[in-house]
Amino acid sequence: AYTTPLIFKRGYQITPSEPTVTGGPVTSYNVSPALPLGLTLNSTTGIISGIPEELSVDASYTITATNSGGNSSVTINIAVEKPTLSITVNNTNKVYGSEDPVNSVTYSGFVLNEDESLLIGSLVYSRVTGEEVGNYNISVAGLSSSNYEIQYETGVLEIKKAALTVTAEDLSKIFGSIDPTL
């Protein structure tokens, strides 16, 4: 018997699932239908291991153990779920009075050597309105994926004080005359 249900995340190494056996030493194990792509059943030990590569709804698999006395079967359920992909807006800044900088994001959570080329849609940024010195949240949305649960994280635009330079105009006067107009 196996501890079930077995729920895994696509692209992540699973904790091997080992059967508990009673009734004598098992000589072989087999499974029907085949486990989800990336998972294997060791035919000697009965241990299920691997890295699931495709999503799978909760499906039933029959594992048969054989020994000198015959065979016994157990049905287990395995589901392979979407991993979480975090898309985080990179923090940025600008000087008061200047244009907003171009926004960008960082991706965290891709599996199986995948990248953002598999995402559908376009990034759409929005930020809290304001032009005074301070911090303004930037949010992002617009992407979808059949292989990932997308989680968006906000970033911050910091508007910094502009440098102010004051230059006095050189003026002169002759001693005893009226002061020049400033």
PyMOL commands that set and color helices and strands:
alter all, ss='L'
color gray80, all
select helices_A, chain A and resi 116-118
alter helices_A, ss='H'
color red, helices_A
select strands_A, chain A and resi 6-9+28-32+39-41+48-50+56-67+70-81+84-89+92-95+105-108+120-127+134-144+149-153+155-160
alter strands_A, ss='S'
color yellow, strands_A
deselect
rebuild
show_as cartoon
